[in-house]
């Protein structure tokens, strides 16, 4: 609900947060049915508090619940699947960005090693034919 951040009363904030969870389909303390009884259970308050004390919240929730019930189940499932796909897509883009950075790092390292290898080959070719390069070999015991 849009005016959750404007509320200062703890009880009203709990009811609004519970309504948000119920309408989003993510209940924590209730069965998830879009009813005033389940709203009270989700908010952790007595039914009469919503039914008699906070009638504006009850009416607002009932209006939103009625609208939510009018949305076909197939459309809700499609919307949920679409949201999941959007999250997966964002995660894959982050992963691909990391892989691109890794490829760039490997490309720089490979380029540096190729340059170093070329320099070593040129040094080896610059040696006269009658001079043999000594390498550290085995030590005699």
C-alpha positions as a printed Julia matrix, in Angstrom:
141×3 Matrix{Float64}:
   0.0     0.0     0.0
   1.3     3.39   -0.93
   0.98    5.24    2.36
   2.83    2.77    4.6
   5.76    5.17    4.98
   3.43    8.0     6.1
   1.97    6.08    9.05
   3.39    6.56   12.54
   1.04    4.27   14.49
   2.75    0.9    14.95
  -0.53   -1.03   14.71
  -1.53    0.65   11.44
   1.95    0.05   10.01
   1.67   -3.64   10.93
  -1.72   -3.88    9.21
  -0.44   -2.13    6.08
   2.65   -4.34    5.92
   0.47   -7.43    6.37
  -1.83   -6.23    3.58
   1.18   -5.77    1.3
   2.36   -9.31    2.03
  -1.09  -10.8     1.46
  -1.6    -8.93   -1.81
   1.89   -9.92   -2.98
   1.15  -13.56   -2.15
   3.91  -13.85    0.45
   2.13  -14.35    3.81
   4.18  -15.16    6.91
   1.58  -15.78    9.63
  -1.66  -16.59    7.82
  -3.11  -18.86    5.16
  -2.77  -16.15    2.53
  -6.48  -15.8     1.76
  -7.45  -12.24    0.89
  -9.89  -11.73    3.77
 -10.1    -9.39    6.73
  -9.7   -12.33    9.13
  -6.46  -13.37    7.45
  -5.31   -9.74    7.36
  -5.73   -9.6    11.14
  -3.86  -12.88   11.57
  -1.08  -11.7     9.27
  -0.77   -8.38   11.12
  -0.83  -10.09   14.52
  -3.82   -8.08   15.76
  -7.33   -8.99   16.89
 -10.01   -9.07   14.22
 -12.07   -6.33   15.91
  -9.17   -3.89   15.64
  -9.36   -4.04   11.86
 -13.14   -4.43   11.69
 -14.03   -1.59   14.09
 -11.02    0.58   14.86
  -9.26    0.84   11.49
 -12.2     0.64    9.12
 -10.42    2.76    6.5
  -7.63    0.19    6.24
 -10.16   -2.65    6.11
 -12.11   -1.01    3.28
  -8.95   -0.18    1.37
  -7.69   -3.75    1.72
 -11.04   -5.2     0.66
 -11.08   -2.98   -2.43
  -7.53   -4.05   -3.4
  -8.31   -7.7    -2.63
 -11.39   -7.51   -4.86
  -9.27   -6.11   -7.69
  -6.66   -8.82   -7.16
  -9.33  -11.53   -7.29
 -10.53  -10.19  -10.65
  -7.12  -10.83  -12.2
  -7.21  -14.3   -13.76
  -4.93  -16.9   -12.19
  -3.21  -17.45  -15.53
  -2.32  -13.76  -15.71
  -0.94  -13.82  -12.17
   1.17  -16.87  -12.99
   2.4   -15.23  -16.17
   3.29  -12.08  -14.25
   5.14  -14.1   -11.61
   7.0   -16.06  -14.28
   7.88  -12.82  -16.04
   9.26  -11.33  -12.81
  11.33  -14.47  -12.22
  12.69  -14.27  -15.76
  13.6   -10.61  -15.27
  15.48  -11.49  -12.08
  17.27  -14.36  -13.81
  18.15  -12.1   -16.72
  19.65   -9.46  -14.41
  21.65  -12.14  -12.6
  22.96  -13.54  -15.89
  23.96  -10.07  -17.08
  25.95   -9.53  -13.87
  27.58  -12.93  -14.32
  28.43  -12.19  -17.96
  29.93   -8.86  -16.94
  32.22  -10.69  -14.53
  33.19  -13.18  -17.22
  33.99  -10.37  -19.66
  36.32   -8.81  -17.09
  37.99  -12.18  -16.58
  38.45  -12.64  -20.34
  40.07   -9.19  -20.55
  42.44  -10.1   -17.72
  43.39  -13.35  -19.44
  43.88  -11.53  -22.76
  46.28   -9.05  -21.15
  48.21  -11.84  -19.42
  48.41  -13.86  -22.65
  49.6   -10.81  -24.58
  52.29  -10.1   -21.99
  53.49  -13.71  -22.04
  53.6   -13.73  -25.85
  55.67  -10.52  -25.85
  58.05  -11.97  -23.25
  58.36  -15.2   -25.26
  59.17  -13.22  -28.42
  61.89  -11.27  -26.6
  63.45  -14.49  -25.31
  63.43  -16.01  -28.81
  65.12  -12.9   -30.21
  67.8   -13.06  -27.51
  68.41  -16.72  -28.29
  68.69  -16.05  -32.03
  71.16  -13.21  -31.4
  73.7   -15.63  -29.92
  76.5   -16.7   -32.32
  76.29  -20.24  -33.68
  79.5   -21.33  -32.01
  78.33  -20.24  -28.57
  76.08  -22.54  -26.69
  73.86  -21.19  -23.95
  74.61  -22.79  -20.62
  71.74  -23.74  -18.44
  71.85  -24.68  -14.85
  72.22  -28.37  -14.94
  72.63  -31.12  -12.47
  75.26  -30.76   -9.81
  77.86  -33.44   -9.49
  77.93  -35.13   -6.15
